[in-house]
């Protein structure tokens, strides 16, 4: 079991830069996505599931690296590592808890008449994302061998390479 961290390491600081990069990528992608043809319900449903699949694939790749994911994914990864719980279990608890918190905040801030910012897609993502990530991770592990390409992992985690 790993020792608890008592100081901020370079590894944990990368999480903040990952969030910044993610924000820029999200802004960039919203610029070009608006030019996709809207289509009917089934076209939009296809876009939704394609986006979910791409997002789950990205998270699966990040979980197989030692480069820090975004802060919320880092939280999931660290809780899993610290307590020896499967990452899929921690992720579904985290996602569903976040979804419930969003629903509660929507009711508190906007009243009980409607959900604001929460629709069917949010609930589907919270329920299905962890299974997609787990399935894609299993597939990736069959296709790729994940190992350190160079010995900088110890440095990223705050330990000097031996």
C-alpha positions, 0 to 999 in steps of 0.5 A: 500500500502506498504511503499517504502524501503529505505534500503536493507533488508534480504528479498531482499538479498535472491534474490541474493542467489536465483540467485546463487542457480539457476545458480548452478542448471542450471549448474547441470541440463545441465550435465545430460540433455545432456544424454537424447536421442536427437530423432527427431524434435517431441522429442525435441519439447516435451523436450522444452514444458516439460521444459517450463511447469516445469519452469512455475510451479516453477515460480508459486510456487515462486510467492506464497511464501514470499521467494524472487525469483530471481532478475528479478522475484522479480522485476515483483513481486514488481512492481505488488505489488507497483502499484496494477497491476496483476502480469500476466500483469507485467510479460508479459510486462517484458518478451516481453520487455526483448525479444525485447531488446535481439533482438535489442542487437543481431542486434547491436552486431552481425549484421543484418544477423542473430539472435544470441541466439534468436530462435523460443523457445525464442519467444514462451517462451516470449509469452506463459510463462505468460499464463502458469504461470497464469494457473498453479497458478490458478490450484495450488490455487485450490489444495493448500492453500497458507498461512504463515507457521510461522510468519517470513514473517515480519522479511524477509520483514524488519519489526519486528514480533508483 
